[in-house]
Every structure is written in structure tokens, then in C-alpha cells.
Amino acid sequence: MKYRKVLLDDTVTTIIQETAAEITTRFPIEMEAMGTDKNHLHLLCARIQSGSWSDGAVQRLRHGRSFAYSPQ
């Protein structure tokens, strides 16, 4: 696999974990497991059943408009 590059160092992995934690505070989602390697990651998520999740919230989440991360 000569075209794969190392993308997920410790700093990037930490940012992904923090972002996933933020998502769970904004939406009824539980991050059950997360695993990373040098060039890919796996997320196992579960939607918490709730009557308060609107279609608009789903669309914002799907299109990345619900939160923004600004690296320092």
C-alpha cells in the first residue's frame, strides 16, 4: 500500500476524540468505540432514542454545520 500516508498522529487522534465527545453533548449519540491506526479510523456510534431530535438537527450534523473546530 505505497500510496497511504501517515495521517493520524497523537495530536490528530486527540482532536478527533475531543470532537467526538463534543458531538455526544450536542446530539443524542453515544460513541461506543473508536480505534485509530496511522492512516484510518473506525467509529462505532449509537443513536440514543429520543423524541427531541429534529430533522433539521440531523441535516446539520450530516453536513458539518453543527460545530466548528479551530486549531490553535
mmCIF file as gemmi writes it, N, C-alpha and C atoms, coordinates in Angstrom:
data_model
loop_
_atom_site.group_PDB
_atom_site.id
_atom_site.type_symbol
_atom_site.label_atom_id
_atom_site.label_alt_id
_atom_site.label_comp_id
_atom_site.label_asym_id
_atom_site.label_entity_id
_atom_site.label_seq_id
_atom_site.pdbx_PDB_ins_code
_atom_site.Cartn_x
_atom_site.Cartn_y
_atom_site.Cartn_z
_atom_site.occupancy
_atom_site.B_iso_or_equiv
_atom_site.pdbx_formal_charge
_atom_site.auth_seq_id
_atom_site.auth_asym_id
_atom_site.pdbx_PDB_model_num
ATOM 1 N N . MET Axp A 1 ? 0.831 -1.162 0 1 0 ? 1 A 1
ATOM 2 C CA . MET Axp A 1 ? 0 0 0 1 0 ? 1 A 1
ATOM 3 C C . MET Axp A 1 ? 0.884 1.236 0 1 0 ? 1 A 1
ATOM 4 N N . LYS Axp A 2 ? 1.538 1.463 -1.074 1 0 ? 2 A 1
ATOM 5 C CA . LYS Axp A 2 ? 2.539 2.529 -1.117 1 0 ? 2 A 1
ATOM 6 C C . LYS Axp A 2 ? 1.952 3.929 -1.156 1 0 ? 2 A 1
ATOM 7 N N . TYR Axp A 3 ? 0.642 4.085 -1.409 1 0 ? 3 A 1
ATOM 8 C CA . TYR Axp A 3 ? 0.054 5.412 -1.513 1 0 ? 3 A 1
ATOM 9 C C . TYR Axp A 3 ? -0.519 5.92 -0.193 1 0 ? 3 A 1
ATOM 10 N N . ARG Axp A 4 ? -0.589 5.066 0.803 1 0 ? 4 A 1
ATOM 11 C CA . ARG Axp A 4 ? -1.124 5.501 2.089 1 0 ? 4 A 1
ATOM 12 C C . ARG Axp A 4 ? -0.052 6.249 2.863 1 0 ? 4 A 1
ATOM 13 N N . LYS Axp A 5 ? -0.465 7.366 3.453 1 0 ? 5 A 1
ATOM 14 C CA . LYS Axp A 5 ? 0.446 8.181 4.238 1 0 ? 5 A 1
ATOM 15 C C . LYS Axp A 5 ? -0.016 8.217 5.684 1 0 ? 5 A 1
ATOM 16 N N . VAL Axp A 6 ? 0.916 8.447 6.583 1 0 ? 6 A 1
ATOM 17 C CA . VAL Axp A 6 ? 0.586 8.569 7.995 1 0 ? 6 A 1
ATOM 18 C C . VAL Axp A 6 ? -0.154 9.882 8.197 1 0 ? 6 A 1
ATOM 19 N N . LEU Axp A 7 ? -1.397 9.79 8.64 1 0 ? 7 A 1
ATOM 20 C CA . LEU Axp A 7 ? -2.233 10.972 8.825 1 0 ? 7 A 1
ATOM 21 C C . LEU Axp A 7 ? -2.618 11.19 10.28 1 0 ? 7 A 1
ATOM 22 N N . LEU Axp A 8 ? -2.758 10.125 11.031 1 0 ? 8 A 1
ATOM 23 C CA . LEU Axp A 8 ? -3.331 10.208 12.365 1 0 ? 8 A 1
ATOM 24 C C . LEU Axp A 8 ? -2.25 10.046 13.436 1 0 ? 8 A 1
ATOM 25 N N . ASP Axp A 9 ? -1.563 11.139 13.721 1 0 ? 9 A 1
ATOM 26 C CA . ASP Axp A 9 ? -0.614 11.108 14.823 1 0 ? 9 A 1
ATOM 27 C C . ASP Axp A 9 ? -1.369 11.339 16.135 1 0 ? 9 A 1
ATOM 28 N N . ASP Axp A 10 ? -0.659 11.401 17.235 1 0 ? 10 A 1
ATOM 29 C CA . ASP Axp A 10 ? -1.32 11.537 18.541 1 0 ? 10 A 1
ATOM 30 C C . ASP Axp A 10 ? -2.128 12.825 18.647 1 0 ? 10 A 1
ATOM 31 N N . THR Axp A 11 ? -1.629 13.912 18.065 1 0 ? 11 A 1
ATOM 32 C CA . THR Axp A 11 ? -2.336 15.195 18.127 1 0 ? 11 A 1
ATOM 33 C C . THR Axp A 11 ? -3.661 15.122 17.381 1 0 ? 11 A 1
ATOM 34 N N . VAL Axp A 12 ? -3.646 14.575 16.186 1 0 ? 12 A 1
ATOM 35 C CA . VAL Axp A 12 ? -4.865 14.477 15.381 1 0 ? 12 A 1
ATOM 36 C C . VAL Axp A 12 ? -5.852 13.519 16.042 1 0 ? 12 A 1
ATOM 37 N N . THR Axp A 13 ? -5.363 12.431 16.587 1 0 ? 13 A 1
ATOM 38 C CA . THR Axp A 13 ? -6.238 11.48 17.268 1 0 ? 13 A 1
ATOM 39 C C . THR Axp A 13 ? -6.919 12.129 18.466 1 0 ? 13 A 1
ATOM 40 N N . THR Axp A 14 ? -6.184 12.943 19.212 1 0 ? 14 A 1
ATOM 41 C CA . THR Axp A 14 ? -6.768 13.657 20.35 1 0 ? 14 A 1
ATOM 42 C C . THR Axp A 14 ? -7.853 14.62 19.893 1 0 ? 14 A 1
ATOM 43 N N . ILE Axp A 15 ? -7.617 15.331 18.803 1 0 ? 15 A 1
ATOM 44 C CA . ILE Axp A 15 ? -8.616 16.264 18.259 1 0 ? 15 A 1
ATOM 45 C C . ILE Axp A 15 ? -9.876 15.511 17.849 1 0 ? 15 A 1
ATOM 46 N N . ILE Axp A 16 ? -9.716 14.365 17.22 1 0 ? 16 A 1
ATOM 47 C CA . ILE Axp A 16 ? -10.869 13.562 16.805 1 0 ? 16 A 1
ATOM 48 C C . ILE Axp A 16 ? -11.651 13.093 18.034 1 0 ? 16 A 1
ATOM 49 N N . GLN Axp A 17 ? -10.952 12.658 19.081 1 0 ? 17 A 1
ATOM 50 C CA . GLN Axp A 17 ? -11.63 12.214 20.299 1 0 ? 17 A 1
ATOM 51 C C . GLN Axp A 17 ? -12.388 13.364 20.966 1 0 ? 17 A 1
ATOM 52 N N . GLU Axp A 18 ? -11.785 14.543 21.008 1 0 ? 18 A 1
ATOM 53 C CA . GLU Axp A 18 ? -12.452 15.708 21.6 1 0 ? 18 A 1
ATOM 54 C C . GLU Axp A 18 ? -13.678 16.112 20.786 1 0 ? 18 A 1
ATOM 55 N N . THR Axp A 19 ? -13.556 16.058 19.474 1 0 ? 19 A 1
ATOM 56 C CA . THR Axp A 19 ? -14.678 16.398 18.603 1 0 ? 19 A 1
ATOM 57 C C . THR Axp A 19 ? -15.812 15.394 18.78 1 0 ? 19 A 1
ATOM 58 N N . ALA Axp A 20 ? -15.472 14.11 18.878 1 0 ? 20 A 1
ATOM 59 C CA . ALA Axp A 20 ? -16.491 13.083 19.097 1 0 ? 20 A 1
ATOM 60 C C . ALA Axp A 20 ? -17.19 13.302 20.437 1 0 ? 20 A 1
ATOM 61 N N . ALA Axp A 21 ? -16.437 13.686 21.456 1 0 ? 21 A 1
ATOM 62 C CA . ALA Axp A 21 ? -17.046 13.969 22.77 1 0 ? 21 A 1
ATOM 63 C C . ALA Axp A 21 ? -17.983 15.162 22.681 1 0 ? 21 A 1
ATOM 64 N N . GLU Axp A 22 ? -17.61 16.18 21.904 1 0 ? 22 A 1
ATOM 65 C CA . GLU Axp A 22 ? -18.479 17.345 21.733 1 0 ? 22 A 1
ATOM 66 C C . GLU Axp A 22 ? -19.77 16.97 21.008 1 0 ? 22 A 1
ATOM 67 N N . ILE Axp A 23 ? -19.668 16.117 20.025 1 0 ? 23 A 1
ATOM 68 C CA . ILE Axp A 23 ? -20.86 15.671 19.299 1 0 ? 23 A 1
ATOM 69 C C . ILE Axp A 23 ? -21.839 14.993 20.248 1 0 ? 23 A 1
ATOM 70 N N . THR Axp A 24 ? -21.316 14.198 21.175 1 0 ? 24 A 1
ATOM 71 C CA . THR Axp A 24 ? -22.208 13.486 22.097 1 0 ? 24 A 1
ATOM 72 C C . THR Axp A 24 ? -22.9 14.431 23.065 1 0 ? 24 A 1
ATOM 73 N N . THR Axp A 25 ? -22.36 15.63 23.279 1 0 ? 25 A 1
ATOM 74 C CA . THR Axp A 25 ? -23.043 16.585 24.145 1 0 ? 25 A 1
ATOM 75 C C . THR Axp A 25 ? -24.118 17.364 23.394 1 0 ? 25 A 1
ATOM 76 N N . ARG Axp A 26 ? -24.01 17.441 22.084 1 0 ? 26 A 1
ATOM 77 C CA . ARG Axp A 26 ? -24.962 18.217 21.284 1 0 ? 26 A 1
ATOM 78 C C . ARG Axp A 26 ? -26.079 17.373 20.688 1 0 ? 26 A 1
ATOM 79 N N . PHE Axp A 27 ? -25.822 16.098 20.5 1 0 ? 27 A 1
ATOM 80 C CA . PHE Axp A 27 ? -26.782 15.224 19.836 1 0 ? 27 A 1
ATOM 81 C C . PHE Axp A 27 ? -26.947 13.943 20.637 1 0 ? 27 A 1
ATOM 82 N N . PRO Axp A 28 ? -28.077 13.277 20.501 1 0 ? 28 A 1
ATOM 83 C CA . PRO Axp A 28 ? -28.295 12.021 21.225 1 0 ? 28 A 1
ATOM 84 C C . PRO Axp A 28 ? -27.548 10.857 20.57 1 0 ? 28 A 1
ATOM 85 N N . ILE Axp A 29 ? -26.23 10.943 20.659 1 0 ? 29 A 1
ATOM 86 C CA . ILE Axp A 29 ? -25.36 9.924 20.071 1 0 ? 29 A 1
ATOM 87 C C . ILE Axp A 29 ? -24.398 9.454 21.15 1 0 ? 29 A 1
ATOM 88 N N . GLU Axp A 30 ? -24.145 8.164 21.172 1 0 ? 30 A 1
ATOM 89 C CA . GLU Axp A 30 ? -23.168 7.599 22.093 1 0 ? 30 A 1
ATOM 90 C C . GLU Axp A 30 ? -22.026 7.013 21.269 1 0 ? 30 A 1
ATOM 91 N N . MET Axp A 31 ? -20.821 7.434 21.56 1 0 ? 31 A 1
ATOM 92 C CA . MET Axp A 31 ? -19.645 6.865 20.91 1 0 ? 31 A 1
ATOM 93 C C . MET Axp A 31 ? -19.281 5.6 21.688 1 0 ? 31 A 1
ATOM 94 N N . GLU Axp A 32 ? -19.539 4.466 21.095 1 0 ? 32 A 1
ATOM 95 C CA . GLU Axp A 32 ? -19.313 3.207 21.795 1 0 ? 32 A 1
ATOM 96 C C . GLU Axp A 32 ? -17.861 2.756 21.718 1 0 ? 32 A 1
ATOM 97 N N . ALA Axp A 33 ? -17.216 3.022 20.59 1 0 ? 33 A 1
ATOM 98 C CA . ALA Axp A 33 ? -15.818 2.62 20.44 1 0 ? 33 A 1
ATOM 99 C C . ALA Axp A 33 ? -15.172 3.459 19.348 1 0 ? 33 A 1
ATOM 100 N N . MET Axp A 34 ? -13.879 3.685 19.513 1 0 ? 34 A 1
ATOM 101 C CA . MET Axp A 34 ? -13.113 4.386 18.496 1 0 ? 34 A 1
ATOM 102 C C . MET Axp A 34 ? -11.725 3.767 18.444 1 0 ? 34 A 1
ATOM 103 N N . GLY Axp A 35 ? -11.295 3.489 17.247 1 0 ? 35 A 1
ATOM 104 C CA . GLY Axp A 35 ? -9.959 2.943 17.062 1 0 ? 35 A 1
ATOM 105 C C . GLY Axp A 35 ? -9.274 3.645 15.91 1 0 ? 35 A 1
ATOM 106 N N . THR Axp A 36 ? -7.989 3.936 16.071 1 0 ? 36 A 1
ATOM 107 C CA . THR Axp A 36 ? -7.246 4.603 15.014 1 0 ? 36 A 1
ATOM 108 C C . THR Axp A 36 ? -5.979 3.827 14.704 1 0 ? 36 A 1
ATOM 109 N N . ASP Axp A 37 ? -5.559 3.967 13.491 1 0 ? 37 A 1
ATOM 110 C CA . ASP Axp A 37 ? -4.262 3.474 13.049 1 0 ? 37 A 1
ATOM 111 C C . ASP Axp A 37 ? -3.572 4.668 12.419 1 0 ? 37 A 1
ATOM 112 N N . LYS Axp A 38 ? -2.484 4.471 11.757 1 0 ? 38 A 1
ATOM 113 C CA . LYS Axp A 38 ? -1.75 5.598 11.183 1 0 ? 38 A 1
ATOM 114 C C . LYS Axp A 38 ? -2.462 6.268 10.015 1 0 ? 38 A 1
ATOM 115 N N . ASN Axp A 39 ? -3.341 5.525 9.346 1 0 ? 39 A 1
ATOM 116 C CA . ASN Axp A 39 ? -3.957 6.093 8.14 1 0 ? 39 A 1
ATOM 117 C C . ASN Axp A 39 ? -5.464 5.912 8.054 1 0 ? 39 A 1
ATOM 118 N N . HIS Axp A 40 ? -6.107 5.449 9.131 1 0 ? 40 A 1
ATOM 119 C CA . HIS Axp A 40 ? -7.561 5.316 9.108 1 0 ? 40 A 1
ATOM 120 C C . HIS Axp A 40 ? -8.094 5.221 10.531 1 0 ? 40 A 1
ATOM 121 N N . LEU Axp A 41 ? -9.411 5.383 10.639 1 0 ? 41 A 1
ATOM 122 C CA . LEU Axp A 41 ? -10.043 5.244 11.945 1 0 ? 41 A 1
ATOM 123 C C . LEU Axp A 41 ? -11.361 4.505 11.799 1 0 ? 41 A 1
ATOM 124 N N . HIS Axp A 42 ? -11.81 3.973 12.913 1 0 ? 42 A 1
ATOM 125 C CA . HIS Axp A 42 ? -13.095 3.289 12.984 1 0 ? 42 A 1
ATOM 126 C C . HIS Axp A 42 ? -13.882 3.9 14.132 1 0 ? 42 A 1
ATOM 127 N N . LEU Axp A 43 ? -15.128 4.237 13.872 1 0 ? 43 A 1
ATOM 128 C CA . LEU Axp A 43 ? -16.026 4.748 14.899 1 0 ? 43 A 1
ATOM 129 C C . LEU Axp A 43 ? -17.252 3.853 14.971 1 0 ? 43 A 1
ATOM 130 N N . LEU Axp A 44 ? -17.64 3.511 16.173 1 0 ? 44 A 1
ATOM 131 C CA . LEU Axp A 44 ? -18.877 2.779 16.386 1 0 ? 44 A 1
ATOM 132 C C . LEU Axp A 44 ? -19.77 3.672 17.225 1 0 ? 44 A 1
ATOM 133 N N . CYS Axp A 45 ? -20.851 4.132 16.625 1 0 ? 45 A 1
ATOM 134 C CA . CYS Axp A 45 ? -21.76 5.079 17.267 1 0 ? 45 A 1
ATOM 135 C C . CYS Axp A 45 ? -23.147 4.469 17.371 1 0 ? 45 A 1
ATOM 136 N N . ALA Axp A 46 ? -23.866 4.924 18.38 1 0 ? 46 A 1
ATOM 137 C CA . ALA Axp A 46 ? -25.256 4.509 18.542 1 0 ? 46 A 1
ATOM 138 C C . ALA Axp A 46 ? -26.101 5.749 18.771 1 0 ? 46 A 1
ATOM 139 N N . ARG Axp A 47 ? -27.243 5.797 18.13 1 0 ? 47 A 1
ATOM 140 C CA . ARG Axp A 47 ? -28.183 6.888 18.349 1 0 ? 47 A 1
ATOM 141 C C . ARG Axp A 47 ? -29.022 6.563 19.574 1 0 ? 47 A 1
ATOM 142 N N . ILE Axp A 48 ? -29.066 7.48 20.497 1 0 ? 48 A 1
ATOM 143 C CA . ILE Axp A 48 ? -29.885 7.32 21.686 1 0 ? 48 A 1
ATOM 144 C C . ILE Axp A 48 ? -31.308 7.704 21.293 1 0 ? 48 A 1
ATOM 145 N N . GLN Axp A 49 ? -32.243 6.81 21.514 1 0 ? 49 A 1
ATOM 146 C CA . GLN Axp A 49 ? -33.628 7.055 21.128 1 0 ? 49 A 1
ATOM 147 C C . GLN Axp A 49 ? -34.194 8.218 21.918 1 0 ? 49 A 1
ATOM 148 N N . SER Axp A 50 ? -34.652 9.208 21.196 1 0 ? 50 A 1
ATOM 149 C CA . SER Axp A 50 ? -35.185 10.408 21.828 1 0 ? 50 A 1
ATOM 150 C C . SER Axp A 50 ? -36.19 11.031 20.884 1 0 ? 50 A 1
ATOM 151 N N . GLY Axp A 51 ? -37.217 11.601 21.441 1 0 ? 51 A 1
ATOM 152 C CA . GLY Axp A 51 ? -38.205 12.262 20.617 1 0 ? 51 A 1
ATOM 153 C C . GLY Axp A 51 ? -37.836 13.706 20.298 1 0 ? 51 A 1
ATOM 154 N N . SER Axp A 52 ? -36.698 14.169 20.811 1 0 ? 52 A 1
ATOM 155 C CA . SER Axp A 52 ? -36.354 15.579 20.663 1 0 ? 52 A 1
ATOM 156 C C . SER Axp A 52 ? -35.396 15.857 19.503 1 0 ? 52 A 1
ATOM 157 N N . TRP Axp A 53 ? -35.099 14.854 18.718 1 0 ? 53 A 1
ATOM 158 C CA . TRP Axp A 53 ? -34.141 15.035 17.628 1 0 ? 53 A 1
ATOM 159 C C . TRP Axp A 53 ? -34.902 15.422 16.372 1 0 ? 53 A 1
ATOM 160 N N . SER Axp A 54 ? -34.726 16.65 15.913 1 0 ? 54 A 1
ATOM 161 C CA . SER Axp A 54 ? -35.456 17.123 14.741 1 0 ? 54 A 1
ATOM 162 C C . SER Axp A 54 ? -34.722 16.765 13.463 1 0 ? 54 A 1
ATOM 163 N N . ASP Axp A 55 ? -35.439 16.78 12.345 1 0 ? 55 A 1
ATOM 164 C CA . ASP Axp A 55 ? -34.82 16.534 11.049 1 0 ? 55 A 1
ATOM 165 C C . ASP Axp A 55 ? -33.773 17.593 10.739 1 0 ? 55 A 1
ATOM 166 N N . GLY Axp A 56 ? -34.001 18.835 11.185 1 0 ? 56 A 1
ATOM 167 C CA . GLY Axp A 56 ? -33.024 19.902 10.97 1 0 ? 56 A 1
ATOM 168 C C . GLY Axp A 56 ? -31.71 19.612 11.668 1 0 ? 56 A 1
ATOM 169 N N . ALA Axp A 57 ? -31.769 19.057 12.884 1 0 ? 57 A 1
ATOM 170 C CA . ALA Axp A 57 ? -30.551 18.713 13.617 1 0 ? 57 A 1
ATOM 171 C C . ALA Axp A 57 ? -29.795 17.608 12.897 1 0 ? 57 A 1
ATOM 172 N N . VAL Axp A 58 ? -30.509 16.649 12.348 1 0 ? 58 A 1
ATOM 173 C CA . VAL Axp A 58 ? -29.874 15.57 11.595 1 0 ? 58 A 1
ATOM 174 C C . VAL Axp A 58 ? -29.175 16.138 10.367 1 0 ? 58 A 1
ATOM 175 N N . GLN Axp A 59 ? -29.828 17.013 9.649 1 0 ? 59 A 1
ATOM 176 C CA . GLN Axp A 59 ? -29.231 17.596 8.449 1 0 ? 59 A 1
ATOM 177 C C . GLN Axp A 59 ? -28.001 18.427 8.781 1 0 ? 59 A 1
ATOM 178 N N . ARG Axp A 60 ? -28.041 19.202 9.864 1 0 ? 60 A 1
ATOM 179 C CA . ARG Axp A 60 ? -26.87 19.995 10.247 1 0 ? 60 A 1
ATOM 180 C C . ARG Axp A 60 ? -25.705 19.09 10.593 1 0 ? 60 A 1
ATOM 181 N N . LEU Axp A 61 ? -25.97 18.002 11.302 1 0 ? 61 A 1
ATOM 182 C CA . LEU Axp A 61 ? -24.92 17.07 11.664 1 0 ? 61 A 1
ATOM 183 C C . LEU Axp A 61 ? -24.324 16.417 10.424 1 0 ? 61 A 1
ATOM 184 N N . ARG Axp A 62 ? -25.181 16.017 9.49 1 0 ? 62 A 1
ATOM 185 C CA . ARG Axp A 62 ? -24.71 15.344 8.287 1 0 ? 62 A 1
ATOM 186 C C . ARG Axp A 62 ? -23.864 16.253 7.402 1 0 ? 62 A 1
ATOM 187 N N . HIS Axp A 63 ? -24.128 17.556 7.455 1 0 ? 63 A 1
ATOM 188 C CA . HIS Axp A 63 ? -23.412 18.485 6.583 1 0 ? 63 A 1
ATOM 189 C C . HIS Axp A 63 ? -22.352 19.286 7.322 1 0 ? 63 A 1
ATOM 190 N N . GLY Axp A 64 ? -22.053 18.906 8.555 1 0 ? 64 A 1
ATOM 191 C CA . GLY Axp A 64 ? -20.956 19.516 9.289 1 0 ? 64 A 1
ATOM 192 C C . GLY Axp A 64 ? -21.18 20.951 9.711 1 0 ? 64 A 1
ATOM 193 N N . ARG Axp A 65 ? -22.432 21.392 9.823 1 0 ? 65 A 1
ATOM 194 C CA . ARG Axp A 65 ? -22.7 22.776 10.187 1 0 ? 65 A 1
ATOM 195 C C . ARG Axp A 65 ? -23.064 22.933 11.654 1 0 ? 65 A 1
ATOM 196 N N . SER Axp A 66 ? -22.907 21.92 12.452 1 0 ? 66 A 1
ATOM 197 C CA . SER Axp A 66 ? -23.347 21.988 13.841 1 0 ? 66 A 1
ATOM 198 C C . SER Axp A 66 ? -22.263 22.489 14.776 1 0 ? 66 A 1
ATOM 199 N N . PHE Axp A 67 ? -21.027 22.332 14.412 1 0 ? 67 A 1
ATOM 200 C CA . PHE Axp A 67 ? -19.927 22.757 15.251 1 0 ? 67 A 1
ATOM 201 C C . PHE Axp A 67 ? -18.737 23.048 14.348 1 0 ? 67 A 1
ATOM 202 N N . ALA Axp A 68 ? -17.815 23.783 14.88 1 0 ? 68 A 1
ATOM 203 C CA . ALA Axp A 68 ? -16.596 24.081 14.124 1 0 ? 68 A 1
ATOM 204 C C . ALA Axp A 68 ? -15.423 23.898 15.074 1 0 ? 68 A 1
ATOM 205 N N . TYR Axp A 69 ? -14.355 23.326 14.574 1 0 ? 69 A 1
ATOM 206 C CA . TYR Axp A 69 ? -13.143 23.17 15.35 1 0 ? 69 A 1
ATOM 207 C C . TYR Axp A 69 ? -12.087 24.093 14.768 1 0 ? 69 A 1
ATOM 208 N N . SER Axp A 70 ? -11.494 24.886 15.614 1 0 ? 70 A 1
ATOM 209 C CA . SER Axp A 70 ? -10.455 25.814 15.168 1 0 ? 70 A 1
ATOM 210 C C . SER Axp A 70 ? -9.164 25.479 15.879 1 0 ? 70 A 1
ATOM 211 N N . PRO Axp A 71 ? -8.222 24.824 15.191 1 0 ? 71 A 1
ATOM 212 C CA . PRO Axp A 71 ? -6.951 24.508 15.832 1 0 ? 71 A 1
ATOM 213 C C . PRO Axp A 71 ? -6.215 25.778 16.236 1 0 ? 71 A 1
ATOM 214 N N . GLN Axp A 72 ? -5.542 25.726 17.351 1 0 ? 72 A 1
ATOM 215 C CA . GLN Axp A 72 ? -4.834 26.906 17.852 1 0 ? 72 A 1
ATOM 216 C C . GLN Axp A 72 ? -3.518 27.109 17.164 1 0 ? 72 A 1
